[in-house]
Each structure stands twice: as C-alpha cells, then as structure tokens.
Amino acid sequence: MTNSPGYAYVRIEEKAINLTTAQAIKSVEVCQSLSNMLRDIYLFRFDPLTGNIYILASESIEIVINQNGEMKFV
C-alpha cells in the first residue's frame, strides 16, 4: 500500500486461470452442435478470472462450461 497525502492506493493482483483441455473439447462439441442445428452463436467468451467459458446462441440459449468440461444451461 502506498500512501500519498490524503490518498491510499491498493494494488490488487489477479491470478489468471488458463483454459483446460476438457473445456476446449467441450466448447468445440457445443459449437458444432449449435452449428448443426443452424443456431447463430452470438458470443463465445473465456473468462480468465473465473475459468468459465460462456456461449450465447440463438435467442435464448445460454451455456456455461466449467474447468472440468461440464456444460450447463443457464
């Protein structure tokens, strides 16, 4: 912590989480299935802070893939 007159600064260090092999395989499977069903994929995002993959498709399909490669609909 660094102190200046009237101010305090705090440095927050975040540890990035890497994509797992199980997630990579499951995300390709999910995207391929969505594509086979002619569903548009609007968002594909890996969050390095939580380690989750988020996929938004069509009008109401929301999928989260955790680090173990387990998929759930939200």
mmJSON file of the N, C-alpha and C atoms, coordinates in Angstrom:
{"data_MODEL":{"atom_site":{
"group_PDB":["ATOM","ATOM","ATOM","ATOM","ATOM","ATOM","ATOM","ATOM","ATOM","ATOM","ATOM","ATOM","ATOM","ATOM","ATOM","ATOM","ATOM","ATOM","ATOM","ATOM","ATOM","ATOM","ATOM","ATOM","ATOM","ATOM","ATOM","ATOM","ATOM","ATOM","ATOM","ATOM","ATOM","ATOM","ATOM","ATOM","ATOM","ATOM","ATOM","ATOM","ATOM","ATOM","ATOM","ATOM","ATOM","ATOM","ATOM","ATOM","ATOM","ATOM","ATOM","ATOM","ATOM","ATOM","ATOM","ATOM","ATOM","ATOM","ATOM","ATOM","ATOM","ATOM","ATOM","ATOM","ATOM","ATOM","ATOM","ATOM","ATOM","ATOM","ATOM","ATOM","ATOM","ATOM","ATOM","ATOM","ATOM","ATOM","ATOM","ATOM","ATOM","ATOM","ATOM","ATOM","ATOM","ATOM","ATOM","ATOM","ATOM","ATOM","ATOM","ATOM","ATOM","ATOM","ATOM","ATOM","ATOM","ATOM","ATOM","ATOM","ATOM","ATOM","ATOM","ATOM","ATOM","ATOM","ATOM","ATOM","ATOM","ATOM","ATOM","ATOM","ATOM","ATOM","ATOM","ATOM","ATOM","ATOM","ATOM","ATOM","ATOM","ATOM","ATOM","ATOM","ATOM","ATOM","ATOM","ATOM","ATOM","ATOM","ATOM","ATOM","ATOM","ATOM","ATOM","ATOM","ATOM","ATOM","ATOM","ATOM","ATOM","ATOM","ATOM","ATOM","ATOM","ATOM","ATOM","ATOM","ATOM","ATOM","ATOM","ATOM","ATOM","ATOM","ATOM","ATOM","ATOM","ATOM","ATOM","ATOM","ATOM","ATOM","ATOM","ATOM","ATOM","ATOM","ATOM","ATOM","ATOM","ATOM","ATOM","ATOM","ATOM","ATOM","ATOM","ATOM","ATOM","ATOM","ATOM","ATOM","ATOM","ATOM","ATOM","ATOM","ATOM","ATOM","ATOM","ATOM","ATOM","ATOM","ATOM","ATOM","ATOM","ATOM","ATOM","ATOM","ATOM","ATOM","ATOM","ATOM","ATOM","ATOM","ATOM","ATOM","ATOM","ATOM","ATOM","ATOM","ATOM","ATOM","ATOM","ATOM","ATOM","ATOM","ATOM","ATOM","ATOM","ATOM","ATOM","ATOM","ATOM","ATOM"],
"id":[1,2,3,4,5,6,7,8,9,10,11,12,13,14,15,16,17,18,19,20,21,22,23,24,25,26,27,28,29,30,31,32,33,34,35,36,37,38,39,40,41,42,43,44,45,46,47,48,49,50,51,52,53,54,55,56,57,58,59,60,61,62,63,64,65,66,67,68,69,70,71,72,73,74,75,76,77,78,79,80,81,82,83,84,85,86,87,88,89,90,91,92,93,94,95,96,97,98,99,100,101,102,103,104,105,106,107,108,109,110,111,112,113,114,115,116,117,118,119,120,121,122,123,124,125,126,127,128,129,130,131,132,133,134,135,136,137,138,139,140,141,142,143,144,145,146,147,148,149,150,151,152,153,154,155,156,157,158,159,160,161,162,163,164,165,166,167,168,169,170,171,172,173,174,175,176,177,178,179,180,181,182,183,184,185,186,187,188,189,190,191,192,193,194,195,196,197,198,199,200,201,202,203,204,205,206,207,208,209,210,211,212,213,214,215,216,217,218,219,220,221,222],
"type_symbol":["N","C","C","N","C","C","N","C","C","N","C","C","N","C","C","N","C","C","N","C","C","N","C","C","N","C","C","N","C","C","N","C","C","N","C","C","N","C","C","N","C","C","N","C","C","N","C","C","N","C","C","N","C","C","N","C","C","N","C","C","N","C","C","N","C","C","N","C","C","N","C","C","N","C","C","N","C","C","N","C","C","N","C","C","N","C","C","N","C","C","N","C","C","N","C","C","N","C","C","N","C","C","N","C","C","N","C","C","N","C","C","N","C","C","N","C","C","N","C","C","N","C","C","N","C","C","N","C","C","N","C","C","N","C","C","N","C","C","N","C","C","N","C","C","N","C","C","N","C","C","N","C","C","N","C","C","N","C","C","N","C","C","N","C","C","N","C","C","N","C","C","N","C","C","N","C","C","N","C","C","N","C","C","N","C","C","N","C","C","N","C","C","N","C","C","N","C","C","N","C","C","N","C","C","N","C","C","N","C","C","N","C","C","N","C","C","N","C","C","N","C","C"],
"label_atom_id":["N","CA","C","N","CA","C","N","CA","C","N","CA","C","N","CA","C","N","CA","C","N","CA","C","N","CA","C","N","CA","C","N","CA","C","N","CA","C","N","CA","C","N","CA","C","N","CA","C","N","CA","C","N","CA","C","N","CA","C","N","CA","C","N","CA","C","N","CA","C","N","CA","C","N","CA","C","N","CA","C","N","CA","C","N","CA","C","N","CA","C","N","CA","C","N","CA","C","N","CA","C","N","CA","C","N","CA","C","N","CA","C","N","CA","C","N","CA","C","N","CA","C","N","CA","C","N","CA","C","N","CA","C","N","CA","C","N","CA","C","N","CA","C","N","CA","C","N","CA","C","N","CA","C","N","CA","C","N","CA","C","N","CA","C","N","CA","C","N","CA","C","N","CA","C","N","CA","C","N","CA","C","N","CA","C","N","CA","C","N","CA","C","N","CA","C","N","CA","C","N","CA","C","N","CA","C","N","CA","C","N","CA","C","N","CA","C","N","CA","C","N","CA","C","N","CA","C","N","CA","C","N","CA","C","N","CA","C","N","CA","C","N","CA","C","N","CA","C","N","CA","C","N","CA","C","N","CA","C"],
"label_alt_id":[null,null,null,null,null,null,null,null,null,null,null,null,null,null,null,null,null,null,null,null,null,null,null,null,null,null,null,null,null,null,null,null,null,null,null,null,null,null,null,null,null,null,null,null,null,null,null,null,null,null,null,null,null,null,null,null,null,null,null,null,null,null,null,null,null,null,null,null,null,null,null,null,null,null,null,null,null,null,null,null,null,null,null,null,null,null,null,null,null,null,null,null,null,null,null,null,null,null,null,null,null,null,null,null,null,null,null,null,null,null,null,null,null,null,null,null,null,null,null,null,null,null,null,null,null,null,null,null,null,null,null,null,null,null,null,null,null,null,null,null,null,null,null,null,null,null,null,null,null,null,null,null,null,null,null,null,null,null,null,null,null,null,null,null,null,null,null,null,null,null,null,null,null,null,null,null,null,null,null,null,null,null,null,null,null,null,null,null,null,null,null,null,null,null,null,null,null,null,null,null,null,null,null,null,null,null,null,null,null,null,null,null,null,null,null,null,null,null,null,null,null,null],
"label_comp_id":["MET","MET","MET","THR","THR","THR","ASN","ASN","ASN","SER","SER","SER","PRO","PRO","PRO","GLY","GLY","GLY","TYR","TYR","TYR","ALA","ALA","ALA","TYR","TYR","TYR","VAL","VAL","VAL","ARG","ARG","ARG","ILE","ILE","ILE","GLU","GLU","GLU","GLU","GLU","GLU","LYS","LYS","LYS","ALA","ALA","ALA","ILE","ILE","ILE","ASN","ASN","ASN","LEU","LEU","LEU","THR","THR","THR","THR","THR","THR","ALA","ALA","ALA","GLN","GLN","GLN","ALA","ALA","ALA","ILE","ILE","ILE","LYS","LYS","LYS","SER","SER","SER","VAL","VAL","VAL","GLU","GLU","GLU","VAL","VAL","VAL","CYS","CYS","CYS","GLN","GLN","GLN","SER","SER","SER","LEU","LEU","LEU","SER","SER","SER","ASN","ASN","ASN","MET","MET","MET","LEU","LEU","LEU","ARG","ARG","ARG","ASP","ASP","ASP","ILE","ILE","ILE","TYR","TYR","TYR","LEU","LEU","LEU","PHE","PHE","PHE","ARG","ARG","ARG","PHE","PHE","PHE","ASP","ASP","ASP","PRO","PRO","PRO","LEU","LEU","LEU","THR","THR","THR","GLY","GLY","GLY","ASN","ASN","ASN","ILE","ILE","ILE","TYR","TYR","TYR","ILE","ILE","ILE","LEU","LEU","LEU","ALA","ALA","ALA","SER","SER","SER","GLU","GLU","GLU","SER","SER","SER","ILE","ILE","ILE","GLU","GLU","GLU","ILE","ILE","ILE","VAL","VAL","VAL","ILE","ILE","ILE","ASN","ASN","ASN","GLN","GLN","GLN","ASN","ASN","ASN","GLY","GLY","GLY","GLU","GLU","GLU","MET","MET","MET","LYS","LYS","LYS","PHE","PHE","PHE","VAL","VAL","VAL"],
"label_asym_id":["A","A","A","A","A","A","A","A","A","A","A","A","A","A","A","A","A","A","A","A","A","A","A","A","A","A","A","A","A","A","A","A","A","A","A","A","A","A","A","A","A","A","A","A","A","A","A","A","A","A","A","A","A","A","A","A","A","A","A","A","A","A","A","A","A","A","A","A","A","A","A","A","A","A","A","A","A","A","A","A","A","A","A","A","A","A","A","A","A","A","A","A","A","A","A","A","A","A","A","A","A","A","A","A","A","A","A","A","A","A","A","A","A","A","A","A","A","A","A","A","A","A","A","A","A","A","A","A","A","A","A","A","A","A","A","A","A","A","A","A","A","A","A","A","A","A","A","A","A","A","A","A","A","A","A","A","A","A","A","A","A","A","A","A","A","A","A","A","A","A","A","A","A","A","A","A","A","A","A","A","A","A","A","A","A","A","A","A","A","A","A","A","A","A","A","A","A","A","A","A","A","A","A","A","A","A","A","A","A","A","A","A","A","A","A","A","A","A","A","A","A","A"],
"label_entity_id":["1","1","1","1","1","1","1","1","1","1","1","1","1","1","1","1","1","1","1","1","1","1","1","1","1","1","1","1","1","1","1","1","1","1","1","1","1","1","1","1","1","1","1","1","1","1","1","1","1","1","1","1","1","1","1","1","1","1","1","1","1","1","1","1","1","1","1","1","1","1","1","1","1","1","1","1","1","1","1","1","1","1","1","1","1","1","1","1","1","1","1","1","1","1","1","1","1","1","1","1","1","1","1","1","1","1","1","1","1","1","1","1","1","1","1","1","1","1","1","1","1","1","1","1","1","1","1","1","1","1","1","1","1","1","1","1","1","1","1","1","1","1","1","1","1","1","1","1","1","1","1","1","1","1","1","1","1","1","1","1","1","1","1","1","1","1","1","1","1","1","1","1","1","1","1","1","1","1","1","1","1","1","1","1","1","1","1","1","1","1","1","1","1","1","1","1","1","1","1","1","1","1","1","1","1","1","1","1","1","1","1","1","1","1","1","1","1","1","1","1","1","1"],
"label_seq_id":[1,1,1,2,2,2,3,3,3,4,4,4,5,5,5,6,6,6,7,7,7,8,8,8,9,9,9,10,10,10,11,11,11,12,12,12,13,13,13,14,14,14,15,15,15,16,16,16,17,17,17,18,18,18,19,19,19,20,20,20,21,21,21,22,22,22,23,23,23,24,24,24,25,25,25,26,26,26,27,27,27,28,28,28,29,29,29,30,30,30,31,31,31,32,32,32,33,33,33,34,34,34,35,35,35,36,36,36,37,37,37,38,38,38,39,39,39,40,40,40,41,41,41,42,42,42,43,43,43,44,44,44,45,45,45,46,46,46,47,47,47,48,48,48,49,49,49,50,50,50,51,51,51,52,52,52,53,53,53,54,54,54,55,55,55,56,56,56,57,57,57,58,58,58,59,59,59,60,60,60,61,61,61,62,62,62,63,63,63,64,64,64,65,65,65,66,66,66,67,67,67,68,68,68,69,69,69,70,70,70,71,71,71,72,72,72,73,73,73,74,74,74],
"pdbx_PDB_ins_code":[null,null,null,null,null,null,null,null,null,null,null,null,null,null,null,null,null,null,null,null,null,null,null,null,null,null,null,null,null,null,null,null,null,null,null,null,null,null,null,null,null,null,null,null,null,null,null,null,null,null,null,null,null,null,null,null,null,null,null,null,null,null,null,null,null,null,null,null,null,null,null,null,null,null,null,null,null,null,null,null,null,null,null,null,null,null,null,null,null,null,null,null,null,null,null,null,null,null,null,null,null,null,null,null,null,null,null,null,null,null,null,null,null,null,null,null,null,null,null,null,null,null,null,null,null,null,null,null,null,null,null,null,null,null,null,null,null,null,null,null,null,null,null,null,null,null,null,null,null,null,null,null,null,null,null,null,null,null,null,null,null,null,null,null,null,null,null,null,null,null,null,null,null,null,null,null,null,null,null,null,null,null,null,null,null,null,null,null,null,null,null,null,null,null,null,null,null,null,null,null,null,null,null,null,null,null,null,null,null,null,null,null,null,null,null,null,null,null,null,null,null,null],
"Cartn_x":[0.847,0.0,0.895,0.587,1.342,0.474,1.039,0.276,0.783,-0.13,0.131,-0.744,-0.464,-1.297,-2.787,-3.549,-4.982,-5.441,-4.514,-4.89,-4.229,-4.921,-4.349,-4.562,-3.512,-3.598,-3.379,-4.196,-4.074,-3.876,-2.871,-2.637,-3.266,-4.143,-4.788,-4.204,-3.599,-3.032,-3.972,-4.36,-5.267,-4.492,-4.834,-4.189,-5.066,-4.522,-5.274,-5.387,-6.528,-6.781,-6.737,-6.091,-5.958,-7.062,-7.323,-8.278,-7.787,-8.706,-8.323,-8.622,-7.992,-8.231,-9.685,-10.236,-11.638,-12.58,-12.292,-13.108,-12.996,-11.79,-11.571,-12.358,-12.285,-13.002,-14.512,-15.009,-16.454,-16.961,-16.195,-16.65,-16.75,-15.821,-15.905,-17.132,-17.382,-18.562,-19.853,-19.93,-21.131,-21.33,-20.27,-20.381,-20.735,-20.187,-20.528,-21.996,-22.489,-23.902,-24.815,-24.456,-25.247,-25.253,-24.108,-23.994,-24.825,-24.795,-25.593,-27.088,-27.497,-28.905,-29.226,-28.256,-28.405,-28.712,-28.053,-28.203,-27.043,-27.361,-26.318,-25.624,-24.31,-23.537,-23.176,-23.742,-23.542,-22.32,-22.013,-20.9,-20.209,-18.897,-18.065,-16.987,-16.961,-16.03,-15.434,-14.116,-13.416,-13.083,-13.542,-13.266,-12.056,-10.91,-9.704,-9.763,-10.718,-10.828,-11.612,-12.657,-13.455,-13.074,-12.472,-12.107,-13.255,-14.358,-15.524,-15.559,-16.182,-16.472,-17.962,-18.3,-19.689,-20.021,-21.146,-21.606,-23.06,-23.327,-24.69,-25.051,-26.17,-26.569,-28.068,-28.462,-29.864,-30.478,-31.748,-32.445,-32.442,-32.261,-32.404,-31.478,-30.435,-29.536,-28.322,-28.158,-27.016,-26.339,-25.053,-24.324,-23.06,-22.777,-21.536,-20.801,-19.501,-18.666,-17.607,-17.611,-16.641,-15.3,-14.35,-12.997,-12.93,-13.922,-13.954,-14.557,-14.992,-15.614,-17.09,-17.665,-19.09,-19.889,-20.939,-21.751,-23.066,-23.537,-24.873,-25.554,-26.867,-27.676,-28.048,-27.989,-28.294,-29.637],
"Cartn_y":[-1.163,0.0,1.229,2.172,3.407,4.537,5.369,6.487,7.798,8.601,9.97,10.836,12.128,12.986,12.865,12.271,12.156,11.003,10.217,9.126,7.827,6.736,5.41,4.585,3.95,3.125,1.669,0.811,-0.613,-1.312,-2.147,-2.916,-4.292,-4.619,-5.926,-6.747,-7.859,-8.729,-9.901,-10.099,-11.175,-12.302,-13.495,-14.657,-15.158,-15.163,-15.627,-17.149,-17.632,-19.064,-19.44,-20.529,-20.948,-21.915,-21.938,-22.859,-24.298,-25.218,-26.628,-27.381,-28.527,-29.366,-29.821,-30.181,-30.622,-29.513,-28.278,-27.146,-26.932,-27.025,-26.813,-27.833,-29.089,-30.147,-29.94,-29.678,-29.497,-28.271,-27.191,-25.988,-26.22,-26.988,-27.328,-28.203,-29.174,-30.033,-29.219,-28.295,-27.47,-26.577,-25.915,-25.029,-25.814,-27.012,-27.85,-28.258,-28.614,-28.981,-27.802,-26.631,-25.436,-25.145,-25.29,-25.071,-26.087,-27.342,-28.38,-28.096,-27.428,-27.069,-25.71,-25.155,-23.86,-22.736,-22.767,-21.725,-20.742,-19.461,-18.436,-18.398,-18.252,-18.09,-16.616,-15.937,-14.503,-14.157,-14.993,-14.686,-15.974,-15.954,-17.038,-16.345,-16.573,-15.837,-16.743,-16.679,-17.346,-16.287,-16.479,-15.537,-16.031,-15.35,-15.817,-15.679,-14.933,-14.786,-15.933,-16.395,-17.498,-18.838,-18.811,-20.038,-20.662,-19.939,-20.456,-19.967,-20.766,-20.364,-20.059,-18.93,-18.523,-18.526,-19.142,-19.177,-18.712,-17.683,-17.216,-17.513,-18.189,-18.577,-18.387,-18.211,-18.017,-16.925,-17.096,-16.064,-16.327,-17.583,-17.875,-18.975,-19.306,-20.37,-19.749,-20.048,-19.573,-20.786,-20.962,-22.144,-21.712,-22.378,-22.164,-23.498,-23.459,-24.66,-24.41,-25.235,-25.042,-25.689,-25.608,-26.11,-27.625,-28.341,-29.799,-30.223,-29.245,-29.557,-29.874,-29.584,-29.834,-28.636,-28.919,-27.882,-27.76,-26.525,-26.342,-25.186,-25.319,-24.254,-23.299,-22.024,-21.016,-20.398],
"Cartn_z":[0.0,0.0,0.0,-0.864,-0.96,-0.451,0.381,0.924,0.366,-0.113,-0.524,0.35,0.408,1.263,0.917,1.806,1.621,0.741,0.188,-0.711,-0.281,-0.499,-0.259,-1.52,-1.982,-3.18,-2.795,-3.353,-3.097,-4.437,-4.53,-5.75,-5.562,-6.486,-6.459,-7.593,-7.243,-8.263,-8.471,-9.718,-10.057,-10.714,-10.341,-10.941,-12.086,-13.282,-14.444,-14.42,-14.843,-14.933,-16.408,-16.733,-18.12,-18.527,-19.807,-20.41,-20.241,-19.948,-19.813,-21.112,-21.266,-22.443,-22.493,-21.34,-21.281,-21.747,-21.352,-21.792,-23.295,-23.808,-25.241,-26.058,-25.66,-26.385,-26.29,-25.084,-24.896,-25.649,-25.677,-26.376,-27.881,-28.449,-29.875,-30.124,-29.25,-29.395,-29.338,-28.386,-28.228,-29.451,-29.891,-31.054,-32.312,-32.457,-33.611,-33.563,-32.39,-32.249,-32.568,-32.07,-32.368,-33.862,-34.479,-35.919,-36.703,-36.281,-36.942,-36.848,-35.758,-35.579,-36.202,-36.943,-37.609,-36.625,-35.479,-34.455,-34.562,-34.51,-34.521,-33.169,-33.178,-31.949,-31.854,-30.854,-30.709,-29.874,-28.904,-28.003,-27.583,-27.653,-27.128,-26.317,-25.003,-24.149,-23.101,-22.976,-21.877,-20.846,-19.621,-18.544,-17.755,-17.862,-17.18,-15.656,-15.134,-13.68,-13.047,-13.725,-13.181,-13.791,-14.982,-15.669,-16.439,-16.587,-17.298,-18.74,-19.599,-20.97,-21.033,-21.655,-21.826,-23.308,-23.658,-25.036,-25.053,-25.86,-26.072,-27.514,-27.712,-29.062,-29.236,-30.492,-30.854,-29.994,-29.699,-28.941,-27.444,-27.053,-25.624,-25.112,-25.851,-25.404,-24.72,-23.443,-22.666,-22.046,-22.348,-21.892,-21.162,-20.048,-19.308,-19.262,-19.575,-19.499,-18.434,-17.383,-16.301,-16.649,-15.736,-15.994,-16.153,-15.641,-15.787,-17.119,-17.917,-19.196,-19.076,-17.908,-17.695,-18.186,-18.943,-19.542,-18.794,-18.627,-18.066,-18.782,-18.929,-19.498,-18.375,-18.674,-17.656,-17.956],
"occupancy":[1.0,1.0,1.0,1.0,1.0,1.0,1.0,1.0,1.0,1.0,1.0,1.0,1.0,1.0,1.0,1.0,1.0,1.0,1.0,1.0,1.0,1.0,1.0,1.0,1.0,1.0,1.0,1.0,1.0,1.0,1.0,1.0,1.0,1.0,1.0,1.0,1.0,1.0,1.0,1.0,1.0,1.0,1.0,1.0,1.0,1.0,1.0,1.0,1.0,1.0,1.0,1.0,1.0,1.0,1.0,1.0,1.0,1.0,1.0,1.0,1.0,1.0,1.0,1.0,1.0,1.0,1.0,1.0,1.0,1.0,1.0,1.0,1.0,1.0,1.0,1.0,1.0,1.0,1.0,1.0,1.0,1.0,1.0,1.0,1.0,1.0,1.0,1.0,1.0,1.0,1.0,1.0,1.0,1.0,1.0,1.0,1.0,1.0,1.0,1.0,1.0,1.0,1.0,1.0,1.0,1.0,1.0,1.0,1.0,1.0,1.0,1.0,1.0,1.0,1.0,1.0,1.0,1.0,1.0,1.0,1.0,1.0,1.0,1.0,1.0,1.0,1.0,1.0,1.0,1.0,1.0,1.0,1.0,1.0,1.0,1.0,1.0,1.0,1.0,1.0,1.0,1.0,1.0,1.0,1.0,1.0,1.0,1.0,1.0,1.0,1.0,1.0,1.0,1.0,1.0,1.0,1.0,1.0,1.0,1.0,1.0,1.0,1.0,1.0,1.0,1.0,1.0,1.0,1.0,1.0,1.0,1.0,1.0,1.0,1.0,1.0,1.0,1.0,1.0,1.0,1.0,1.0,1.0,1.0,1.0,1.0,1.0,1.0,1.0,1.0,1.0,1.0,1.0,1.0,1.0,1.0,1.0,1.0,1.0,1.0,1.0,1.0,1.0,1.0,1.0,1.0,1.0,1.0,1.0,1.0,1.0,1.0,1.0,1.0,1.0,1.0,1.0,1.0,1.0,1.0,1.0,1.0],
"B_iso_or_equiv":[0.0,0.0,0.0,0.0,0.0,0.0,0.0,0.0,0.0,0.0,0.0,0.0,0.0,0.0,0.0,0.0,0.0,0.0,0.0,0.0,0.0,0.0,0.0,0.0,0.0,0.0,0.0,0.0,0.0,0.0,0.0,0.0,0.0,0.0,0.0,0.0,0.0,0.0,0.0,0.0,0.0,0.0,0.0,0.0,0.0,0.0,0.0,0.0,0.0,0.0,0.0,0.0,0.0,0.0,0.0,0.0,0.0,0.0,0.0,0.0,0.0,0.0,0.0,0.0,0.0,0.0,0.0,0.0,0.0,0.0,0.0,0.0,0.0,0.0,0.0,0.0,0.0,0.0,0.0,0.0,0.0,0.0,0.0,0.0,0.0,0.0,0.0,0.0,0.0,0.0,0.0,0.0,0.0,0.0,0.0,0.0,0.0,0.0,0.0,0.0,0.0,0.0,0.0,0.0,0.0,0.0,0.0,0.0,0.0,0.0,0.0,0.0,0.0,0.0,0.0,0.0,0.0,0.0,0.0,0.0,0.0,0.0,0.0,0.0,0.0,0.0,0.0,0.0,0.0,0.0,0.0,0.0,0.0,0.0,0.0,0.0,0.0,0.0,0.0,0.0,0.0,0.0,0.0,0.0,0.0,0.0,0.0,0.0,0.0,0.0,0.0,0.0,0.0,0.0,0.0,0.0,0.0,0.0,0.0,0.0,0.0,0.0,0.0,0.0,0.0,0.0,0.0,0.0,0.0,0.0,0.0,0.0,0.0,0.0,0.0,0.0,0.0,0.0,0.0,0.0,0.0,0.0,0.0,0.0,0.0,0.0,0.0,0.0,0.0,0.0,0.0,0.0,0.0,0.0,0.0,0.0,0.0,0.0,0.0,0.0,0.0,0.0,0.0,0.0,0.0,0.0,0.0,0.0,0.0,0.0,0.0,0.0,0.0,0.0,0.0,0.0,0.0,0.0,0.0,0.0,0.0,0.0],
"pdbx_formal_charge":[null,null,null,null,null,null,null,null,null,null,null,null,null,null,null,null,null,null,null,null,null,null,null,null,null,null,null,null,null,null,null,null,null,null,null,null,null,null,null,null,null,null,null,null,null,null,null,null,null,null,null,null,null,null,null,null,null,null,null,null,null,null,null,null,null,null,null,null,null,null,null,null,null,null,null,null,null,null,null,null,null,null,null,null,null,null,null,null,null,null,null,null,null,null,null,null,null,null,null,null,null,null,null,null,null,null,null,null,null,null,null,null,null,null,null,null,null,null,null,null,null,null,null,null,null,null,null,null,null,null,null,null,null,null,null,null,null,null,null,null,null,null,null,null,null,null,null,null,null,null,null,null,null,null,null,null,null,null,null,null,null,null,null,null,null,null,null,null,null,null,null,null,null,null,null,null,null,null,null,null,null,null,null,null,null,null,null,null,null,null,null,null,null,null,null,null,null,null,null,null,null,null,null,null,null,null,null,null,null,null,null,null,null,null,null,null,null,null,null,null,null,null],
"auth_seq_id":[1,1,1,2,2,2,3,3,3,4,4,4,5,5,5,6,6,6,7,7,7,8,8,8,9,9,9,10,10,10,11,11,11,12,12,12,13,13,13,14,14,14,15,15,15,16,16,16,17,17,17,18,18,18,19,19,19,20,20,20,21,21,21,22,22,22,23,23,23,24,24,24,25,25,25,26,26,26,27,27,27,28,28,28,29,29,29,30,30,30,31,31,31,32,32,32,33,33,33,34,34,34,35,35,35,36,36,36,37,37,37,38,38,38,39,39,39,40,40,40,41,41,41,42,42,42,43,43,43,44,44,44,45,45,45,46,46,46,47,47,47,48,48,48,49,49,49,50,50,50,51,51,51,52,52,52,53,53,53,54,54,54,55,55,55,56,56,56,57,57,57,58,58,58,59,59,59,60,60,60,61,61,61,62,62,62,63,63,63,64,64,64,65,65,65,66,66,66,67,67,67,68,68,68,69,69,69,70,70,70,71,71,71,72,72,72,73,73,73,74,74,74],
"auth_comp_id":["MET","MET","MET","THR","THR","THR","ASN","ASN","ASN","SER","SER","SER","PRO","PRO","PRO","GLY","GLY","GLY","TYR","TYR","TYR","ALA","ALA","ALA","TYR","TYR","TYR","VAL","VAL","VAL","ARG","ARG","ARG","ILE","ILE","ILE","GLU","GLU","GLU","GLU","GLU","GLU","LYS","LYS","LYS","ALA","ALA","ALA","ILE","ILE","ILE","ASN","ASN","ASN","LEU","LEU","LEU","THR","THR","THR","THR","THR","THR","ALA","ALA","ALA","GLN","GLN","GLN","ALA","ALA","ALA","ILE","ILE","ILE","LYS","LYS","LYS","SER","SER","SER","VAL","VAL","VAL","GLU","GLU","GLU","VAL","VAL","VAL","CYS","CYS","CYS","GLN","GLN","GLN","SER","SER","SER","LEU","LEU","LEU","SER","SER","SER","ASN","ASN","ASN","MET","MET","MET","LEU","LEU","LEU","ARG","ARG","ARG","ASP","ASP","ASP","ILE","ILE","ILE","TYR","TYR","TYR","LEU","LEU","LEU","PHE","PHE","PHE","ARG","ARG","ARG","PHE","PHE","PHE","ASP","ASP","ASP","PRO","PRO","PRO","LEU","LEU","LEU","THR","THR","THR","GLY","GLY","GLY","ASN","ASN","ASN","ILE","ILE","ILE","TYR","TYR","TYR","ILE","ILE","ILE","LEU","LEU","LEU","ALA","ALA","ALA","SER","SER","SER","GLU","GLU","GLU","SER","SER","SER","ILE","ILE","ILE","GLU","GLU","GLU","ILE","ILE","ILE","VAL","VAL","VAL","ILE","ILE","ILE","ASN","ASN","ASN","GLN","GLN","GLN","ASN","ASN","ASN","GLY","GLY","GLY","GLU","GLU","GLU","MET","MET","MET","LYS","LYS","LYS","PHE","PHE","PHE","VAL","VAL","VAL"],
"auth_asym_id":["A","A","A","A","A","A","A","A","A","A","A","A","A","A","A","A","A","A","A","A","A","A","A","A","A","A","A","A","A","A","A","A","A","A","A","A","A","A","A","A","A","A","A","A","A","A","A","A","A","A","A","A","A","A","A","A","A","A","A","A","A","A","A","A","A","A","A","A","A","A","A","A","A","A","A","A","A","A","A","A","A","A","A","A","A","A","A","A","A","A","A","A","A","A","A","A","A","A","A","A","A","A","A","A","A","A","A","A","A","A","A","A","A","A","A","A","A","A","A","A","A","A","A","A","A","A","A","A","A","A","A","A","A","A","A","A","A","A","A","A","A","A","A","A","A","A","A","A","A","A","A","A","A","A","A","A","A","A","A","A","A","A","A","A","A","A","A","A","A","A","A","A","A","A","A","A","A","A","A","A","A","A","A","A","A","A","A","A","A","A","A","A","A","A","A","A","A","A","A","A","A","A","A","A","A","A","A","A","A","A","A","A","A","A","A","A","A","A","A","A","A","A"],
"auth_atom_id":["N","CA","C","N","CA","C","N","CA","C","N","CA","C","N","CA","C","N","CA","C","N","CA","C","N","CA","C","N","CA","C","N","CA","C","N","CA","C","N","CA","C","N","CA","C","N","CA","C","N","CA","C","N","CA","C","N","CA","C","N","CA","C","N","CA","C","N","CA","C","N","CA","C","N","CA","C","N","CA","C","N","CA","C","N","CA","C","N","CA","C","N","CA","C","N","CA","C","N","CA","C","N","CA","C","N","CA","C","N","CA","C","N","CA","C","N","CA","C","N","CA","C","N","CA","C","N","CA","C","N","CA","C","N","CA","C","N","CA","C","N","CA","C","N","CA","C","N","CA","C","N","CA","C","N","CA","C","N","CA","C","N","CA","C","N","CA","C","N","CA","C","N","CA","C","N","CA","C","N","CA","C","N","CA","C","N","CA","C","N","CA","C","N","CA","C","N","CA","C","N","CA","C","N","CA","C","N","CA","C","N","CA","C","N","CA","C","N","CA","C","N","CA","C","N","CA","C","N","CA","C","N","CA","C","N","CA","C","N","CA","C","N","CA","C","N","CA","C","N","CA","C","N","CA","C","N","CA","C"],
"pdbx_PDB_model_num":[1,1,1,1,1,1,1,1,1,1,1,1,1,1,1,1,1,1,1,1,1,1,1,1,1,1,1,1,1,1,1,1,1,1,1,1,1,1,1,1,1,1,1,1,1,1,1,1,1,1,1,1,1,1,1,1,1,1,1,1,1,1,1,1,1,1,1,1,1,1,1,1,1,1,1,1,1,1,1,1,1,1,1,1,1,1,1,1,1,1,1,1,1,1,1,1,1,1,1,1,1,1,1,1,1,1,1,1,1,1,1,1,1,1,1,1,1,1,1,1,1,1,1,1,1,1,1,1,1,1,1,1,1,1,1,1,1,1,1,1,1,1,1,1,1,1,1,1,1,1,1,1,1,1,1,1,1,1,1,1,1,1,1,1,1,1,1,1,1,1,1,1,1,1,1,1,1,1,1,1,1,1,1,1,1,1,1,1,1,1,1,1,1,1,1,1,1,1,1,1,1,1,1,1,1,1,1,1,1,1,1,1,1,1,1,1,1,1,1,1,1,1]
}}}
